[in-house]
Amino acid sequence: MSRNSRLSSLEEIVLDLVKNSPEKKLSRDVIAHALAITSKKEHKRLDKTINVLISKQLILRNGDSVKLRTGKKSKAKDLDLIEGRIEITQRGTGYVIVDGMDEDIMIPSNDTDLALPGDIVKVKVKGNRRSGQPKGKVMEIKSRGKEFYVGTFKKTGQKTFLIEPDQKSAHIDFYVLEDSINGAKTDDKVLFKLKKWVHQRALPEAEIVSILGKSGTNDANILSILAENDLRSDFDPSVEKFADQIPVDIPEEEFKRRRDLRNENVFTIDPADAKDFDDALSIEILDNGNYYLGVHIADVSHYVRPDTILDKEAYSRGTSVYLVDRVIPMLPEILSNGVCSLRPNEDKLTYSCFMEIDKNGKLVDYSVEETAIHSKQRFTYEQAQEVIDGANHPFKKEIKMAESLARTLLKKRFEEGAIDFESPEPKFVLDEKGKPIDVIIKKRIFAHRLIEECMLMANKTVALHVENLRKESGKRKSKDLFPFFYRIHDKPDTEKLAGIAGQVAPLGIKFEVRDKITPKYINNLLQKVKETPVEMIVNGLMLRAMAKAEYSPANIGHFGLGFPHYAHFTSPIRRYPDVIVHRLLKEYNAGTKGYNFDTLIKHGEHCSERERVAVDAERDSIKLKQVEFLSSKIGQVFDGVISGVTERGIFVNLKDVYCEGMLRVSDLKGDYYIFNPQLHALVGKSSGKAYKLGDDIKVRVDSTNLQKRQIDFTLAK
């Protein structure tokens, strides 16, 4: 008889949850939320169930979490071969990331075998470093992490050719035979694939797949970033053809079956250069003095039907990608900028969340309905701000009402514990060739807050709506009863918070890491550094310490926002999770069922991963433009602030242009500087002079490297 043949129904459900979760691991709180457990009696029963599963050797306890027992022990030194994903530095040192292990396995450069960054490998642990970190050797390449790589093609001899990979692609040069060049010329940026690699001491062989452009040009650089992150800018012709056949005209029957708002005062507020208008607003004051807010969202799910070629492409992309000089849309332009976009003076299909909110910001009543709108006004953020500041406009009454409501919602949100991250956001001014000629800081105005607060309220309300459906059903414990796609955000990592406490202590800022960290406690730290030279640094450190927000049907709430229930509903043109949320809401309204809990777990993993890829690409494009901008400033002196300190040197963020580079310890002349981990500073052995986090510093731009996207500084005399 198998050891799990006699399980109670609750034991089966808990085991099923753990089995189908990312990394085969779930915290006890996530399990309780997934099963809608609230009473003490139910919590006790859950704890008993977990203990029974542990005693049956089906799961293991792992801190506050439980994980599926696979027969492998959790400590690297007790394992024979361990499987994980390898990352390799430019120096050739590897680090294997293994699910369920606290530390990566360090692989010395001569033990990485034929691994390339991103590969899934099997490693043998050979001991530990002095720090206690496990050290190992690659024994097998199970699968390659990338299909294509990016680099610069070089002719090195009469008939010898090399590719120097971009930093994120690979750590080793590739050789190319003449019949695999495919028309590439010296200094072309190319997309290539691994042909073969026979020995670690020999170079791998490559075949060039396509030419992205001349190295150093804007198009080549941007296309390289896309290729490095496995992103495509164009759509397959079959997808474009499918999208082109979607009817633009809306039949009269569709208007009749929806709540028709085409005669209402509906308006949009978006960036000046926006074309994909996801959301629109309507607002009025009811006779009882409450606000009646309508948030109207492009009804993408009406046009993008499940399992079509268009839907599969949108799912594969997961999100639009916003680079410095272009947008890589999730949907073809005919949909994102046309059919679905809530453009002014056009009839559009929408999905709306109507909310009655009292003068204190409390939700009194709501409804979620399929609607049709005809936007009467398209505001830019700047135009809306002018009305907020007092300018006359036919929609002044609505804008001022929305402003008043947004201020109330904002105040209530922060009083209830939301974290207030406000970091300056640089924006590049580009010439016609895409070259950055200036850096300006995006001005944060209340019109931005107005839209954010209305969208947050709608996102929170639709998640609450599904919670109410569960309560009304009286069967809250079933994970497949009204499963939903939440935007979740876990508590921050206490070890990382302890690291921040150590880094801000030398600045005279006290930050104790408690057992229970609340958003309000983090806000207190952010308030202490507000409008000080270290504000941006501490904000950055705190953001890195926070858990990454993800998509999941297992609701643990959103720590950063302080919301117990939250989902993404408001941007289906650019986020696939919002399309899933719309479909779920429509299914429940119609009394039908599509997605189940386990399917949503898998979709959550995919959508979260695609979001991370998009964020990486966006950061890469910003870093690229920073390097390009400072490439024309070699030798110039800038005021900066020390944003990080390591044994290798100090990171400096330039005050006016918000570009970050490194001043290497070898360039600190006149003394021998040693890293002091307690002070988070480099300290001169003879002079005692210290370079520490938050210090002002003058630096000269010494060199830049577009290939590696690096900026090097020296001290200004």
KETI-777752 format. One line per 8 residues: for each residue x, y, z of C-alpha. Coordinates in steps of 0.1 Angstrom, whole numbers. Each point is the difference from the previous one (the first is absolute). Example, Ala and Ser with C-alpha at 12.3 -4.5 7.8 and 13.67 -1.06 7.14 Angstrom:
<pts>
123/-45/78 | 14/34/-7
</pts>
This chain:
<pts>
0/0/0 | 14/34/-9 | 7/25/28 | -26/25/-13 | -28/-25/-8 | -19/9/32 | -2/38/2 | -29/21/13
-15/25/-25 | 17/29/17 | 34/-19/-1 | -5/-6/-37 | -8/37/-6 | 30/12/19 | 23/-25/-17 | -14/10/-34
6/37/8 | 36/-6/8 | 6/-23/-30 | -14/25/-24 | 17/31/15 | 31/17/-14 | 31/-18/14 | -22/-26/16
0/22/31 | -27/21/17 | -2/20/33 | -25/-10/25 | -17/34/-4 | -4/-5/-37 | -17/-34/5 | -23/16/26
-9/28/-24 | -5/-24/-29 | -25/-20/21 | -16/31/14 | 6/-11/35 | -9/26/26 | -11/-15/33 | 23/-13/28
-16/-34/-3 | 8/-2/-37 | 36/12/5 | 5/-28/26 | -14/-25/-24 | 24/12/-27 | 30/-2/23 | -10/-36/9
-3/-8/-37 | 34/13/-7 | 15/-20/28 | -17/-32/-12 | 15/6/-35 | 34/5/15 | -3/-32/21 | -10/-19/-32
32/14/-16 | -19/17/-28 | 12/35/8 | 28/16/19 | -1/31/23 | 22/28/-13 | -1/30/24 | -35/15/-3
-6/-20/-31 | -5/-36/-10 | 15/-17/-31 | -7/-32/-19 | 22/-28/12 | 19/-14/-30 | 25/-23/17 | 28/26/-4
14/17/31 | 0/37/1 | 37/6/8 | 24/0/-30 | 28/-20/18 | -24/-30/5 | -9/-2/-36 | 17/-18/-29
-10/18/-32 | -21/31/3 | -19/16/-29 | -2/38/-5 | 4/30/-23 | 35/14/-4 | 10/36/-3 | 36/8/-10
19/32/7 | 23/17/-26 | 29/-15/19 | -14/-35/-5 | -11/-8/35 | -34/-18/1 | -28/1/25 | -27/-27/-1
-34/10/12 | -19/-29/15 | -36/0/11 | -4/-5/37 | 37/9/8 | 7/32/19 | 34/5/-16 | 12/-3/-36
27/-26/-7 | 32/17/-11 | 18/-16/-30 | 37/9/-5 | 7/10/-36 | 19/-32/-8 | -29/-21/12 | -28/16/-21
6/-26/-28 | -19/10/-32 | -27/20/18 | -13/33/-13 | -20/25/20 | -36/-11/5 | 6/-37/-6 | -16/-27/22
29/-20/14 | 7/-29/24 | 27/8/25 | 20/-20/26 | 7/18/33 | 37/-2/9 | 0/18/33 | -6/35/13
18/34/-2 | 12/17/32 | -32/19/1 | -19/-33/1 | -14/4/-35 | 0/-34/-18 | 25/-4/-28 | -4/-25/-29
8/-12/-35 | -23/-3/-31 | -4/-36/-9 | -27/2/-27 | -17/26/-22 | -37/-11/1 | -13/27/-23 | 11/32/-16
-16/31/15 | 0/20/-32 | -7/-7/-36 | 17/31/-12 | 28/23/12 | 10/36/-9 | 35/14/-7 | 23/20/-23
16/-17/-30 | 37/5/-5 | 24/-10/-28 | 32/-11/17 | 21/-13/-29 | -2/-8/-37 | -25/-27/6 | -6/0/37
-30/16/17 | -12/5/36 | -32/11/17 | 4/20/33 | -33/-7/18 | -18/28/18 | 4/-2/38 | -35/-15/6
4/-26/-27 | 31/-20/8 | 34/2/18 | 22/-14/-28 | 8/9/-36 | -13/-22/-28 | 18/-8/-33 | -18/0/-33
9/-19/-32 | -2/18/-33 | -31/-19/-12 | -19/10/32 | 5/38/-3 | -31/5/-20 | 10/34/-14 | 12/16/33
27/27/-1 | 25/11/26 | -17/19/29 | -35/-12/-9 | -22/-8/30 | -12/-36/-7 | -25/-26/13 | 17/-34/1
-5/-35/12 | 23/-26/15 | 11/-25/-26 | 22/-22/21 | 25/1/29 | 23/-29/5 | 24/10/28 | 2/26/27
34/12/-11 | -12/5/-36 | -24/27/-11 | -36/-9/-8 | -10/1/-37 | -28/24/-11 | -23/4/-30 | -13/35/-7
-38/1/-3 | -6/37/-8 | 17/34/-1 | -15/25/24 | 19/30/-14 | 34/18/4 | 12/-3/36 | -5/33/18
-31/11/-20 | -32/6/19 | -20/-27/-18 | 27/-26/4 | 4/7/37 | -38/-1/7 | -5/-31/-21 | 29/-16/20
-18/7/32 | -32/-16/-13 | 19/-31/-12 | 20/-3/33 | -33/-1/18 | -17/-24/-25 | -25/27/-12 | -13/6/-35
-9/34/-13 | -21/-12/-30 | -30/-23/-2 | -2/-31/-22 | -19/8/-32 | -27/-25/9 | -7/19/33 | -1/33/-18
-24/-15/-26 | -23/-13/27 | -1/33/18 | -7/19/-33 | -32/-21/-4 | -15/11/33 | -30/22/-7 | 4/36/9
-37/9/-1 | -21/-9/30 | -35/-16/-8 | -30/17/16 | -9/-32/19 | 32/2/19 | -9/35/13 | -34/-13/10
13/-28/22 | 24/23/18 | -5/30/23 | 2/29/-25 | 20/29/13 | 6/18/-34 | -19/31/11 | 18/2/34
29/23/6 | 29/-24/-3 | 36/11/-3 | 36/-13/-1 | 32/13/15 | 33/-14/-15 | 35/9/-9 | 3/25/-29
16/-27/-23 | -24/-28/9 | -20/-19/-26 | -12/-30/19 | -27/14/23 | -9/-27/24 | -22/19/25 | -26/28/2
-19/16/28 | -34/13/9 | -10/16/33 | -29/17/17 | -12/9/35 | -32/-19/11 | -29/15/19 | 13/-15/32
34/18/-5 | 20/-31/-10 | 22/-2/-30 | -11/-22/-29 | 32/-10/-19 | 0/-19/-32 | 33/-16/-12 | -5/-11/-36
26/-25/-14 | 6/-10/-36 | -19/-33/-5 | 29/-19/-15 | -14/-34/9 | -30/7/-24 | 25/0/-29 | 28/-23/12
-18/-33/4 | 16/-30/18 | 22/-24/-20 | 1/21/-32 | 33/7/-16 | -3/36/12 | -6/-12/36 | 29/-24/0
23/28/-13 | -12/24/27 | 4/-27/27 | 35/-8/-12 | 11/37/2 | -19/5/33 | 5/38/0 | 10/30/-21
36/11/4 | 7/37/4 | 36/8/-11 | 15/35/0 | -7/6/-37 | -29/-24/-9 | -28/-22/12 | 0/-38/-8
-38/-6/3 | -17/-31/13 | -27/3/-27 | 4/10/-37 | -3/38/-5 | -34/-3/-17 | -14/-12/33 | 23/18/26
-2/34/-17 | -32/-4/-20 | -29/-24/7 | 4/-3/37 | 15/34/8 | -25/24/17 | 6/28/-25 | -20/32/3
-33/4/-20 | -2/-37/-8 | -24/-27/12 | 19/-26/20 | -8/-32/19 | 11/1/36 | -2/-20/32 | -8/23/29
2/1/38 | -25/24/16 | 7/10/36 | -20/20/25 | 26/15/24 | -8/21/30 | 18/33/10 | 25/-20/21
10/-22/-29 | -19/-31/11 | -16/-22/-26 | -38/-1/6 | -12/-19/-31 | 13/-11/-34 | -8/-19/-32 | 21/-15/-28
-17/2/-34 | 6/-2/-38 | -5/34/-14 | 4/23/-31 | 15/35/2 | 7/29/-23 | 29/20/15 | -9/37/-1
35/13/9 | 36/-12/-2 | 22/18/26 | 38/-3/3 | 12/0/35 | 12/36/-4 | -33/12/-13 | -19/-17/29
25/16/25 | -8/34/-14 | -37/-6/8 | 9/-13/34 | 20/33/5 | -31/21/-9 | -2/3/-38 | -35/1/-15
-11/-30/-21 | -34/-16/-9 | 10/-30/21 | 13/21/30 | -27/-12/23 | 8/-37/-7 | 38/5/3 | -4/19/33
-23/-27/14 | 26/-27/-10 | 28/20/16 | -20/3/32 | -7/-37/1 | 36/-9/-9 | 14/21/29 | -24/-18/24
9/-34/-13 | 38/8/1 | -2/12/36 | -20/-30/11 | 24/-24/-18 | 30/14/18 | -17/1/33 | -8/-37/-4
36/-8/-7 | 9/2/-37 | 36/6/-7 | 8/33/-17 | 29/-5/-24 | 7/32/-18 | 32/-2/-21 | 11/25/-27
-4/-15/-35 | 24/12/-27 | -12/5/-36 | 23/2/-30 | -4/26/-27 | 10/-18/-32 | 10/14/-34 | -14/-13/-33
25/-29/0 | -9/-10/36 | 31/14/16 | -6/15/34 | 8/38/1 | -14/8/34 | -14/-15/32 | -29/15/18
-19/-11/31 | -36/-9/-6 | -21/24/19 | -24/-17/25 | -33/19/0 | -33/-8/18 | -17/-10/-33 | 21/-31/1
-12/-8/35 | -36/7/-10 | 1/-28/-26 | 20/-24/23 | -24/3/28 | -31/-6/-22 | 17/-31/-16 | 11/-13/34
-35/3/13 | -14/-19/-30 | 26/-27/3 | -7/-4/37 | -38/-1/-6 | 0/-28/-26 | 21/-22/23 | -24/8/29
-29/-9/-23 | 13/-36/-5 | 5/-3/38 | -36/10/4 | -11/-26/-25 | 18/-26/21 | -17/12/32 | -34/-1/-16
5/-36/-13 | 6/-12/36 | 27/-24/-13 | 31/21/5 | 24/-29/6 | 2/-14/-35 | 30/13/-19 | -19/-4/-33
-30/20/11 | 3/34/-18 | 38/-3/-4 | 14/34/-8 | 32/15/-14 | 15/23/27 | 29/24/0 | 18/-11/32
29/15/18 | 17/-18/29 | 17/15/30 | 36/12/-5 | 30/-22/7 | 12/5/36 | 36/-7/-9 | 0/27/-27
-17/24/24 | 28/-8/26 | 24/9/-28 | -17/34/-5 | 1/6/38 | 37/-5/-1 | 5/23/-30 | -20/29/14
14/-3/36 | 32/19/-9 | -22/28/-14 | -15/4/34 | -33/-16/-9 | -14/-26/24 | -20/-28/-16 | -6/-31/21
-11/-32/-18 | -29/-14/20 | -16/-34/-2 | -31/16/-14 | 7/27/-26 | -30/21/-11 | -2/24/-30 | -5/29/25
33/-9/17 | 18/1/-34 | -17/33/-8 | 15/15/32 | 35/-7/-13 | -9/15/-34 | -14/31/17 | 33/4/20
20/3/-32 | -25/20/-21 | 16/30/-16 | 35/-10/12 | 30/-9/-22 | -5/-37/8 | -38/-1/-9 | 6/-16/-34
25/-25/14 | -21/-12/28 | -31/-2/-23 | 21/-22/-23 | 13/-22/28 | -35/-5/13 | -15/-8/-34 | 27/-27/-5
-8/-14/35 | -37/-3/-8 | -15/-32/-14 | -9/1/-37 | -37/4/-6 | -14/-30/-19 | -32/-15/-15 | -16/-29/18
-34/-15/9 | 13/-5/36 | -8/34/15 | 24/12/27 | -9/37/-5 | 22/28/-12 | 25/11/26 | 12/32/-17
-35/13/-6 | -14/-12/33 | -29/-17/-18 | -13/-35/11 | -16/-5/-34 | 15/14/-33 | 0/-9/-37 | 10/16/-33
-31/10/-19 | 8/34/-16 | 26/-7/-27 | -10/-29/-23 | 15/16/-31 | 35/-3/15 | -3/-28/27 | -13/-35/-7
-9/-6/37 | -27/27/-3 | -14/-19/-30 | -3/-31/23 | -16/21/27 | -26/13/-24 | -8/-35/-13 | -4/-13/36
-24/29/10 | -21/-6/-32 | -1/-38/7 | -13/5/35 | -25/26/-11 | -13/-25/-26 | 0/-29/25 | 26/-19/-21
35/-12/8 | 33/-1/-19 | 33/3/18 | 6/-22/30 | 24/6/29 | 28/-22/-12 | -1/15/-35 | 2/35/15
30/-10/20 | 18/-9/-33 | -12/33/-16 | 12/19/30 | 35/-15/-3 | 1/9/-37 | -14/35/2 | 23/8/30
30/-12/-20 | -9/20/-31 | -4/31/22 | 35/-5/14 | 14/-4/-35 | -17/33/-11 | 14/18/31 | 35/-12/-8
-3/11/-36 | -13/34/11 | 29/4/25 | 25/-11/-27 | -13/27/-24 | 3/27/27 | 36/-11/9 | 8/0/-37
-12/36/-4 | 19/11/31 | 32/-14/-14 | -7/16/-34 | -6/33/16 | 32/0/21 | 20/-13/-30 | -1/36/-13
10/14/34 | 34/-17/4 | 23/22/22 | -29/20/14 | -5/4/37 | -33/-6/18 | -13/2/35 | -11/-34/13
-10/-19/31 | 14/-34/11 | -28/-25/-6 | 18/-32/8 | 34/-12/15 | 17/-33/-7 | 35/-15/2 | 5/8/-36
-9/37/2 | -29/24/4 | -31/6/-21 | -8/37/-6 | -33/14/-11 | 3/33/-18 | -23/25/15 | -13/19/-30
-2/-28/-26 | -7/-30/23 | 26/-22/-18 | 19/-25/21 | 35/-12/-5 | 30/-14/19 | 31/15/15 | 24/-30/4
20/-4/32 | 32/0/-21 | -8/35/-12 | -1/14/36 | 36/13/1 | 21/11/29 | -9/-28/24 | -8/-37/3
-38/-3/5 | -16/-29/18 | -37/-9/1 | -16/3/34 | -32/-20/1 | -12/15/32 | 2/35/-13 | -9/-10/-36
30/21/-10 | 34/0/-16 | 25/12/26 | 36/12/-7 | 25/-21/19 | 23/30/8 | -23/30/-2 | -31/-15/15
-20/19/-28 | -33/-18/-6 | -22/-2/-31 | -34/-10/13 | -36/-4/-12 | -17/34/-4 | 32/21/-2 | 1/28/-26
28/-5/-25 | 14/17/-32 | 9/-24/-28 | 13/2/-35 | -14/-22/-28 | 30/-22/-8 | -14/-25/-25 | -31/-17/-12
-6/-35/-16 | -32/-3/-21 | 5/-37/-4 | 1/-6/38 | -22/30/8 | 26/12/25 | 10/35/11 | 33/5/18
8/31/21 | 32/14/15 | 2/25/28 | -1/36/-11 | 30/21/13
</pts>
